[in-house]
Amino acid sequence: MGTYKTDKSWHGIKQTVFAGRVDPDATAVEVKIPAAWGAVAADALAAMLPDRGALDIALAAQAWIAPIAARAETAGISSDLGAQLHALLAARLGSPSANVWQNKMLGQPGFVFNLSAFLDAAGVFDIAGLGDAVRIAVTALTLGTPSAHRLNIGFTDLNLVLARLGLDYDSVQARDVAVMVTAFIGAQADIASARLLARGAAPGYPVTAAALPAECLVLGLKEATVAAQQEALVAGTRRHETLLGFAETPEVEALLGAEVCNFAPALSPLNAEGQLSHWAHALLAAQGLSAQAALVKMLGGEPLFTPVRPAAHAAMFDVLEPLVARMPARPAAPMPARRQSNRETLPARRSGYTQKASVGGHKLFLSTGEYSNGRLGEIFIALHKEGSAFRGLMDAFAIAVSLGLQHGVNLEDYIEAFTFTRFGPAGAVEGDPAVLQATSMIDYVFRNLAVNYLGQTNLAPATPEAADTVGDGAADRAPLLPLDLPVPAPRERRKSLKLVSNA
């Protein structure tokens, strides 16, 4: 891949070349990234930078960092902004959106922070480090896309942070932490945007402070958030209209090592390889359980990973929505539990009969299936030469009737509902001596079932009617312009007399 000078942030990090693929069927490209990041991160970088023969993450990062760093130094904003951005990426603390990686000015630029990377092994949250990172990101995105007045500053893998803190995702404490972190990021972004306003000609947008929860279990976070909000309010106005946003950035989040996107909960304690996920390990560690102790509890029937109820994701969405300008789609409401049905299944080997008949010259085959006691449980209606639409509707009708019979609907109810239905073909019935006339094929089917399963031979006879005709009144003779010309019609006699003269 050649020799080049990389930022010192990448020095000392063992690099490995992976075969990165945008999708399993795509051609692999060589991707050089830190060995600890794994093949998933290589696939993510390949997806963000397609059509590249080979990729080196340090070189790819330098391609978008260098122009930003040059502008920062020219404007006198910072002389080490480039090194700071490299450090954020190399430590997997944060990454810009794919359009920034591609040096494209289209869309809203964004930056995603890996919250778990700011939490050390002792569970202490690096609040100051996150604040510095947010201000660096806002500055970089503004210099990279000066015309953008909407940014998408967000975070990922909140689920892992909550697990490491020992918090249940579906709890008030977890939602309070999420709101406080979001408000802190928003306040720090306001501070950076307000400082950039003084350097540009932007009109400015008013700064507002989000409402904060009464308590937060992360030590020092509430105090830091209140202080940041006060500093932002003193500034008064900022350069950007909106700053916070959760864009659809699965590749960026995978590059940062996130297992779950943005603020969503995890659905399984296992990862894609069938191993315990990071958040599952973190949850066990927060409970002080070793692998052996966890196995003993599970063998004893004690659940360790309780599934998150579907409404928990929506509850997290609702508390974050007032703070964030761009949110993903709201999680759908959980489907109501399916009502248990009392369907009586038919035996695998069943009796019945098949009747071949012709209604109005149109052939059909009626087949039945019976329970062991001879009760009707299903019907099939096969048509001979009808159109595919008519055959499909008749098949669906037969299935619906069969399901009703298996759920306890009386055959008498079907016979009462569907005999004397009138539509073509209709007329004389051939091949079935028990039914001589039918007003439709469905009428014939239920007349046949009434005779064979209920012994009803006293149904009123079917009297097929003549085909419907179009009326021959004056309105029906009106022309269909512009193609049809009016046909002279005899003048109709007046229905009332008119007095002309009384002389």
C-alpha positions as CSV (number, residue, x, y, z in Angstrom):
1,M,0.0,0.0,0.0
2,G,3.0,2.2,-0.1
3,T,5.0,4.2,2.5
4,Y,3.7,7.5,3.8
5,K,3.8,9.6,7.0
6,T,0.8,9.0,9.3
7,D,-0.3,11.0,12.2
8,K,1.3,9.9,15.5
9,S,-2.1,8.9,16.8
10,W,-1.9,5.7,14.7
11,H,1.7,4.9,15.9
12,G,1.9,1.8,18.1
13,I,-1.4,0.4,17.0
14,K,-1.1,-3.0,15.4
15,Q,-2.6,-2.9,11.9
16,T,-3.9,-5.8,9.9
17,V,-5.1,-6.1,6.3
18,F,-8.7,-7.6,6.1
19,A,-10.7,-8.5,3.0
20,G,-13.4,-5.9,3.2
21,R,-16.7,-6.5,1.4
22,V,-19.7,-4.1,0.9
23,D,-21.9,-7.2,0.8
24,P,-21.2,-11.0,0.8
25,D,-21.4,-11.2,-3.0
26,A,-19.2,-8.2,-3.7
27,T,-15.6,-8.4,-4.7
28,A,-13.3,-8.1,-1.7
29,V,-10.8,-5.2,-1.3
30,E,-7.8,-4.9,1.0
31,V,-8.6,-2.8,4.0
32,K,-5.8,-2.0,6.5
33,I,-7.2,-1.1,9.9
34,P,-6.3,-1.8,13.6
35,A,-6.2,-5.5,14.2
36,A,-8.5,-5.3,17.2
37,W,-11.2,-3.7,15.2
38,G,-11.9,-6.8,13.2
39,A,-13.4,-7.7,9.8
40,V,-16.8,-6.0,10.6
41,A,-15.0,-2.6,10.7
42,A,-13.2,-3.4,7.5
43,D,-16.5,-4.1,5.8
44,A,-17.9,-0.8,7.1
45,L,-15.0,1.2,5.8
46,A,-15.3,-0.5,2.4
47,A,-19.0,0.4,2.3
48,M,-18.3,4.0,3.1
49,L,-15.6,4.3,0.5
50,P,-16.7,2.1,-2.4
51,D,-14.9,1.8,-5.7
52,R,-11.5,1.8,-4.0
53,G,-8.9,-0.9,-4.9
54,A,-7.3,-0.8,-1.5
55,L,-7.9,1.1,1.8
56,D,-5.7,2.2,4.6
57,I,-7.8,3.9,7.4
58,A,-5.0,6.3,8.4
59,L,-4.6,7.4,4.8
60,A,-8.3,7.6,4.2
61,A,-8.8,9.7,7.4
62,Q,-6.0,12.0,6.3
63,A,-7.9,12.7,3.0
64,W,-10.8,14.4,4.8
65,I,-8.9,15.7,7.8
66,A,-6.1,17.5,5.9
67,P,-8.4,20.1,4.2
68,I,-10.2,20.8,7.5
69,A,-6.9,21.2,9.4
70,A,-5.6,23.5,6.8
71,R,-8.6,25.8,7.0
72,A,-8.5,25.8,10.8
73,E,-4.9,26.9,10.8
74,T,-5.5,29.6,8.1
75,A,-8.5,31.0,10.1
76,G,-6.5,30.9,13.3
77,I,-8.9,28.6,15.0
78,S,-6.6,25.8,15.9
79,S,-3.1,24.5,14.9
80,D,-3.7,20.9,16.0
81,L,-7.2,20.2,14.9
82,G,-6.0,17.5,12.5
83,A,-4.2,15.7,15.3
84,Q,-7.2,15.9,17.5
85,L,-9.5,14.4,14.8
86,H,-7.0,11.6,14.2
87,A,-6.9,10.9,17.9
88,L,-10.7,10.7,18.2
89,L,-10.8,8.2,15.3
90,A,-7.8,6.1,16.3
91,A,-9.2,5.7,19.9
92,R,-12.6,4.8,18.4
93,L,-14.2,7.7,20.3
94,G,-16.0,9.2,17.2
95,S,-16.2,9.3,13.5
96,P,-17.8,11.7,10.9
97,S,-20.6,10.6,8.6
98,A,-19.9,8.9,5.3
99,N,-20.3,12.0,3.2
100,V,-17.4,13.6,5.2
101,W,-15.2,10.6,4.5
102,Q,-16.0,11.0,0.8
103,N,-15.3,14.7,0.9
104,K,-18.8,15.4,-0.4
105,M,-20.7,18.6,0.4
106,L,-24.1,17.0,-0.2
107,G,-26.5,16.4,2.7
108,Q,-26.1,17.3,6.3
109,P,-22.6,16.5,7.7
110,G,-22.6,14.5,11.0
111,F,-20.5,13.1,13.7
112,V,-21.2,9.9,15.8
113,F,-19.7,9.4,19.2
114,N,-19.1,6.0,20.8
115,L,-20.3,6.7,24.3
116,S,-18.9,3.5,25.7
117,A,-15.3,4.5,24.8
118,F,-15.6,7.5,27.2
119,L,-16.4,5.1,30.1
120,D,-13.3,3.6,31.7
121,A,-12.9,0.2,33.3
122,A,-13.9,1.5,36.7
123,G,-17.1,2.9,35.3
124,V,-16.0,6.5,35.5
125,F,-17.4,8.6,32.6
126,D,-14.9,11.0,31.0
127,I,-17.3,14.0,30.9
128,A,-14.6,16.6,30.0
129,G,-13.3,14.4,27.2
130,L,-16.7,14.1,25.7
131,G,-17.2,17.8,25.9
132,D,-13.9,18.5,24.1
133,A,-14.7,15.9,21.5
134,V,-18.1,17.5,20.7
135,R,-16.5,20.9,20.3
136,I,-13.9,19.5,18.0
137,A,-16.5,17.7,15.9
138,V,-18.7,20.9,15.5
139,T,-15.6,22.9,14.5
140,A,-14.5,20.3,12.0
141,L,-17.9,19.9,10.4
142,T,-18.3,23.6,10.1
143,L,-14.9,24.1,8.4
144,G,-15.6,21.1,6.1
145,T,-19.0,22.3,5.0
146,P,-19.3,26.0,5.8
147,S,-22.7,26.3,4.1
148,A,-24.4,23.7,6.2
149,H,-26.6,25.2,8.9
150,R,-27.8,21.8,10.1
151,L,-25.5,19.2,11.7
152,N,-26.2,15.7,12.9
153,I,-24.2,15.2,16.2
154,G,-25.2,11.9,17.7
155,F,-24.0,8.9,19.6
156,T,-24.2,5.1,19.4
157,D,-24.4,2.0,21.5
158,L,-26.2,3.5,24.4
159,N,-27.3,0.0,25.3
160,L,-23.7,-1.0,26.1
161,V,-23.2,2.1,28.3
162,L,-26.3,1.3,30.3
163,A,-25.2,-2.3,30.7
164,R,-21.8,-1.3,32.0
165,L,-23.5,1.1,34.5
166,G,-25.7,-1.8,35.6
167,L,-28.9,-0.1,34.5
168,D,-31.9,-1.8,33.1
169,Y,-32.6,-0.3,29.7
170,D,-36.3,-0.2,30.5
171,S,-36.0,2.0,33.6
172,V,-36.4,5.6,34.6
173,Q,-32.8,5.8,35.6
174,A,-31.6,4.6,32.2
175,R,-33.8,7.2,30.4
176,D,-32.6,9.9,32.7
177,V,-29.0,9.1,31.8
178,A,-29.8,9.2,28.1
179,V,-31.5,12.6,28.4
180,M,-28.6,14.0,30.5
181,V,-25.9,12.8,28.0
182,T,-27.9,14.2,25.1
183,A,-28.4,17.5,26.8
184,F,-24.7,17.7,27.6
185,I,-23.7,17.0,24.0
186,G,-26.2,19.6,22.9
187,A,-24.9,22.3,25.2
188,Q,-21.3,21.6,24.2
189,A,-22.3,21.8,20.6
190,D,-24.1,25.1,21.2
191,I,-20.9,26.5,22.8
192,A,-18.8,25.5,19.8
193,S,-21.4,26.8,17.3
194,A,-21.7,30.1,19.2
195,R,-17.9,30.6,19.0
196,L,-17.9,30.0,15.3
197,L,-20.7,32.5,14.7
198,A,-18.4,35.4,15.7
199,R,-16.1,34.4,12.9
200,G,-18.7,34.1,10.1
201,A,-21.5,36.1,8.6
202,A,-24.2,33.7,9.6
203,P,-27.4,35.4,10.9
204,G,-27.4,33.4,14.2
205,Y,-30.0,31.3,15.9
206,P,-31.2,31.6,19.5
207,V,-29.7,29.1,22.0
208,T,-32.2,27.3,24.3
209,A,-31.6,25.0,27.2
210,A,-33.3,21.6,27.4
211,A,-35.2,20.5,30.6
212,L,-33.1,18.2,32.7
213,P,-34.1,15.2,34.9
214,A,-34.0,15.7,38.6
215,E,-31.3,13.0,39.1
216,C,-28.6,11.3,37.1
217,L,-26.6,8.2,38.2
218,V,-23.5,9.3,36.3
219,L,-21.4,11.1,38.8
220,G,-20.9,14.8,37.9
221,L,-22.8,14.7,34.6
222,K,-25.7,16.8,35.8
223,E,-23.5,19.5,37.2
224,A,-21.4,19.6,34.0
225,T,-24.6,19.8,31.9
226,V,-26.0,22.7,33.9
227,A,-22.7,24.6,33.6
228,A,-22.5,24.0,29.8
229,Q,-26.1,25.1,29.4
230,Q,-25.4,28.3,31.3
231,E,-22.3,29.1,29.2
232,A,-24.3,28.5,26.0
233,L,-27.1,30.7,27.2
234,V,-24.7,33.5,27.9
235,A,-23.5,33.3,24.3
236,G,-27.1,33.8,23.3
237,T,-26.9,32.8,19.6
238,R,-25.2,30.1,17.6
239,R,-24.1,29.6,14.0
240,H,-26.3,26.5,13.3
241,E,-30.0,26.1,13.2
242,T,-29.9,22.5,14.5
243,L,-27.0,20.5,15.9
244,L,-28.2,17.2,17.3
245,G,-29.4,14.3,15.0
246,F,-29.4,10.6,14.7
247,A,-28.9,9.9,11.0
248,E,-29.0,6.5,9.4
249,T,-25.2,5.7,9.7
250,P,-24.9,1.9,10.3
251,E,-21.5,1.8,8.6
252,V,-20.0,4.6,10.8
253,E,-21.4,2.9,13.9
254,A,-19.9,-0.5,12.8
255,L,-16.6,1.2,12.3
256,L,-16.7,2.4,15.9
257,G,-17.4,-1.1,17.1
258,A,-21.0,-0.5,18.1
259,E,-23.2,-3.6,18.5
260,V,-26.5,-1.6,18.6
261,C,-27.3,1.5,16.7
262,N,-27.9,4.9,18.4
263,F,-30.2,4.5,21.5
264,A,-31.9,1.2,20.5
265,P,-31.9,-1.8,22.9
266,A,-30.3,-5.1,22.2
267,L,-32.6,-7.9,21.1
268,S,-30.3,-10.8,21.9
269,P,-27.3,-11.4,24.3
270,L,-25.5,-13.2,21.4
271,N,-23.7,-11.5,18.6
272,A,-23.6,-12.4,14.9
273,E,-21.0,-15.1,15.5
274,G,-23.1,-16.8,18.2
275,Q,-20.9,-15.6,21.1
276,L,-21.9,-13.5,24.1
277,S,-22.0,-9.8,23.0
278,H,-20.1,-7.0,24.7
279,W,-23.2,-5.7,26.5
280,A,-24.0,-9.2,27.9
281,H,-20.4,-9.5,29.3
282,A,-20.8,-6.0,30.7
283,L,-24.1,-6.8,32.3
284,L,-22.6,-9.9,34.0
285,A,-19.6,-7.9,35.2
286,A,-21.9,-5.2,36.6
287,Q,-23.6,-7.9,38.6
288,G,-20.3,-9.3,39.8
289,L,-20.9,-12.7,38.1
290,S,-18.2,-14.8,36.6
291,A,-18.9,-17.0,33.6
292,Q,-19.1,-20.0,35.9
293,A,-21.5,-18.3,38.3
294,A,-23.7,-17.1,35.4
295,L,-23.9,-20.7,34.1
296,V,-24.9,-22.0,37.5
297,K,-27.7,-19.5,37.7
298,M,-28.9,-20.3,34.2
299,L,-28.9,-24.0,34.9
300,G,-30.9,-23.3,38.0
301,G,-33.6,-21.6,35.9
302,E,-32.8,-18.0,36.8
303,P,-33.1,-15.7,33.8
304,L,-30.0,-13.4,33.4
305,F,-31.0,-11.6,30.2
306,T,-34.6,-10.6,30.5
307,P,-35.9,-9.6,27.0
308,V,-36.6,-5.8,26.7
309,R,-40.3,-5.2,26.3
310,P,-41.1,-3.7,22.9
311,A,-42.5,-0.5,24.4
312,A,-39.2,0.3,26.1
313,H,-37.6,1.5,22.8
314,A,-40.5,3.8,22.1
315,A,-40.3,5.2,25.7
316,M,-36.6,6.0,25.1
317,F,-37.5,7.7,21.8
318,D,-40.1,9.8,23.5
319,V,-37.8,11.3,26.1
320,L,-35.0,12.1,23.5
321,E,-37.3,13.5,20.8
322,P,-37.7,17.0,22.4
323,L,-33.9,17.4,22.5
324,V,-32.9,16.1,19.0
325,A,-33.8,17.7,15.8
326,R,-33.4,14.6,13.6
327,M,-34.7,11.4,15.0
328,P,-35.0,8.0,13.3
329,A,-38.5,6.6,12.8
330,R,-40.4,6.0,16.0
331,P,-40.4,2.4,16.9
332,A,-43.7,0.8,15.9
333,A,-46.2,-0.1,18.7
334,P,-46.0,-3.7,19.6
335,M,-48.6,-5.9,17.9
336,P,-51.3,-7.2,20.2
337,A,-51.0,-10.8,21.3
338,R,-52.6,-13.1,18.9
339,R,-55.9,-14.5,20.2
340,Q,-55.7,-18.2,20.7
341,S,-58.0,-20.0,18.2
342,N,-59.7,-23.3,18.8
343,R,-59.1,-24.9,15.5
344,E,-59.8,-28.6,15.3
345,T,-57.3,-30.2,12.9
346,L,-58.3,-32.9,10.5
347,P,-56.7,-36.3,10.7
348,A,-53.8,-37.0,8.4
349,R,-55.8,-39.7,6.6
350,R,-59.3,-38.6,6.0
351,S,-62.4,-39.7,4.1
352,G,-64.6,-37.7,1.8
353,Y,-65.7,-37.7,-1.8
354,T,-65.1,-35.9,-5.1
355,Q,-68.1,-34.9,-7.2
356,K,-67.8,-34.0,-10.9
357,A,-70.6,-31.8,-12.2
358,S,-71.4,-29.2,-14.8
359,V,-73.3,-26.0,-14.0
360,G,-74.6,-24.1,-17.1
361,G,-72.1,-26.0,-19.2
362,H,-69.1,-25.2,-17.0
363,K,-67.3,-28.1,-15.3
364,L,-66.2,-28.2,-11.7
365,F,-64.9,-30.8,-9.2
366,L,-66.1,-30.6,-5.6
367,S,-63.9,-32.5,-3.0
368,T,-64.5,-32.9,0.7
369,G,-62.5,-33.9,3.7
370,E,-64.1,-35.4,6.8
371,Y,-63.3,-35.9,10.5
372,S,-63.3,-39.4,11.9
373,N,-67.0,-39.1,12.9
374,G,-68.0,-38.1,9.3
375,R,-68.4,-34.4,10.0
376,L,-67.4,-32.1,7.1
377,G,-64.0,-30.4,7.8
378,E,-62.9,-29.0,4.4
379,I,-63.8,-28.5,0.8
380,F,-61.9,-28.0,-2.4
381,I,-63.4,-26.5,-5.6
382,A,-61.5,-27.1,-8.8
383,L,-62.7,-25.4,-12.0
384,H,-62.0,-26.8,-15.5
385,K,-61.6,-23.9,-18.0
386,E,-62.3,-20.7,-16.1
387,G,-60.0,-17.8,-15.9
388,S,-57.1,-17.6,-13.5
389,A,-58.7,-14.8,-11.5
390,F,-62.0,-16.7,-11.1
391,R,-60.1,-19.9,-10.1
392,G,-58.0,-18.0,-7.6
393,L,-61.0,-16.4,-5.9
394,M,-62.8,-19.8,-5.8
395,D,-59.7,-21.4,-4.2
396,A,-59.6,-18.7,-1.6
397,F,-63.3,-19.0,-0.9
398,A,-62.9,-22.7,-0.3
399,I,-60.0,-22.2,2.1
400,A,-62.0,-19.6,4.1
401,V,-65.0,-22.0,4.3
402,S,-62.7,-24.8,5.4
403,L,-61.1,-22.7,8.2
404,G,-64.6,-21.8,9.4
405,L,-65.7,-25.4,9.5
406,Q,-62.5,-26.3,11.5
407,H,-63.2,-23.5,14.0
408,G,-66.8,-24.6,14.7
409,V,-68.9,-22.8,12.2
410,N,-72.0,-24.8,11.5
411,L,-72.5,-26.1,7.9
412,E,-76.2,-25.0,8.2
413,D,-75.0,-21.4,8.5
414,Y,-73.0,-21.6,5.3
415,I,-75.9,-23.2,3.5
416,E,-78.2,-20.5,4.6
417,A,-75.8,-17.8,3.5
418,F,-74.6,-19.1,0.1
419,T,-77.5,-20.9,-1.5
420,F,-79.4,-18.9,-4.1
421,T,-76.3,-16.7,-4.8
422,R,-76.8,-15.5,-8.3
423,F,-74.0,-15.0,-10.9
424,G,-72.9,-16.8,-14.0
425,P,-72.4,-19.5,-14.9
426,A,-75.8,-20.8,-13.8
427,G,-78.5,-23.1,-15.1
428,A,-78.9,-26.8,-15.5
429,V,-76.7,-29.1,-13.5
430,E,-75.3,-32.2,-15.2
431,G,-73.6,-35.1,-13.4
432,D,-75.3,-34.8,-10.0
433,P,-78.7,-36.3,-9.8
434,A,-79.3,-34.8,-6.4
435,V,-79.1,-31.2,-7.8
436,L,-80.9,-30.3,-11.0
437,Q,-80.6,-26.5,-11.2
438,A,-78.2,-24.0,-9.6
439,T,-78.2,-20.2,-9.6
440,S,-74.4,-20.2,-9.5
441,M,-71.5,-22.5,-8.9
442,I,-71.4,-21.6,-5.2
443,D,-75.2,-22.2,-5.0
444,Y,-74.5,-25.7,-6.4
445,V,-71.7,-26.4,-4.0
446,F,-73.8,-25.8,-0.9
447,R,-76.9,-27.6,-2.3
448,N,-74.6,-30.6,-2.9
449,L,-73.3,-30.4,0.7
450,A,-76.8,-29.9,2.1
451,V,-77.9,-33.2,0.5
452,N,-74.8,-35.3,1.4
453,Y,-74.1,-34.0,4.9
454,L,-77.4,-32.8,6.2
455,G,-79.9,-34.9,4.2
456,Q,-81.7,-31.7,3.2
457,T,-83.6,-32.6,0.0
458,N,-86.3,-30.0,0.6
459,L,-84.4,-26.9,-0.4
460,A,-86.5,-24.6,-2.6
461,P,-85.7,-25.2,-6.3
462,A,-83.2,-23.0,-8.0
463,T,-84.8,-20.9,-10.8
464,P,-82.1,-19.2,-12.9
465,E,-83.1,-15.8,-14.2
466,A,-82.5,-14.4,-17.6
467,A,-79.3,-12.4,-18.0
468,D,-79.4,-8.8,-17.0
469,T,-79.9,-6.4,-19.9
470,V,-79.2,-2.7,-20.3
471,G,-82.4,-0.6,-20.3
472,D,-83.7,0.9,-23.5
473,G,-84.8,4.3,-22.2
474,A,-83.8,7.6,-23.6
475,A,-80.9,8.0,-21.2
476,D,-79.4,4.7,-22.4
477,R,-79.7,5.8,-26.0
478,A,-77.7,9.0,-25.2
479,P,-74.6,9.3,-27.4
480,L,-71.1,8.5,-26.1
481,L,-69.4,11.5,-27.5
482,P,-67.1,12.2,-29.2
483,L,-67.2,8.9,-31.0
484,D,-70.9,8.2,-31.1
485,L,-73.4,10.4,-32.9
486,P,-76.9,10.8,-31.7
487,V,-79.5,8.5,-33.3
488,P,-82.9,10.2,-34.0
489,A,-85.5,8.9,-31.5
490,P,-89.2,9.3,-31.8
491,R,-90.6,12.2,-29.9
492,E,-92.2,11.1,-26.7
493,R,-95.8,11.9,-26.0
494,R,-96.3,14.6,-23.5
495,K,-97.6,13.2,-20.2
496,S,-99.8,16.3,-19.5
497,L,-101.9,18.7,-21.7
498,K,-101.0,22.3,-22.2
499,L,-103.7,25.0,-22.7
500,V,-103.0,26.9,-26.0
501,S,-106.1,29.1,-26.3
502,N,-109.5,29.4,-24.7
503,A,-111.2,31.0,-27.8
